[in-house]
Amino acid sequence: MPETDVIPTSASVASTGKGIRYIGDYAYASSGTVLSTGSGGADDILLEFVSGTGLIVSTLDFQNDITSSADVYFEIKFNDETIVLNKEAASSITEPRTFKLLIPPFTKVKIGWGTQSGATNFNGTVFLFGQVHGEK
């Protein structure tokens, strides 16, 4: 199949949202800015998708604009199992957090973030980029 047939004509290859996008042998996802309501955990969803038939070797960057003392929660789940749970004081966050991920085929991926309960609303974003090995 020609590579141009992989992307539907109605698809945008430069977009944000909770899903993953495949372009040739690469995959990416960009949440755009997501507001945390400060409900007390990583319950504001940045990305949520099921991977295809290929293995994705990827890098994920998370960043937020918190400048207060509110704790920040960041969680990555594969098939509803937590593989990364990060909690830290916002004052210690000065640069984006980077994670290396190996995403197996047919994996339900859910990435969430949040701030401590009662915190003022804050914005966060995540970007995932990787190479796909095998089928998409």
ABEGO torsion letter per residue (X at the ends): XBAAAABBAABBABBBEABBBBBEABBBBBAEBBBBAGAGEBABBABBBBBBABBBBBBBBBBBABABABBBBBBBBBGGBBABBBBBBAAABABBBBBBBBBBBGBBBBBBBBBBBGBBBBBBBBBBBBBBBEBX
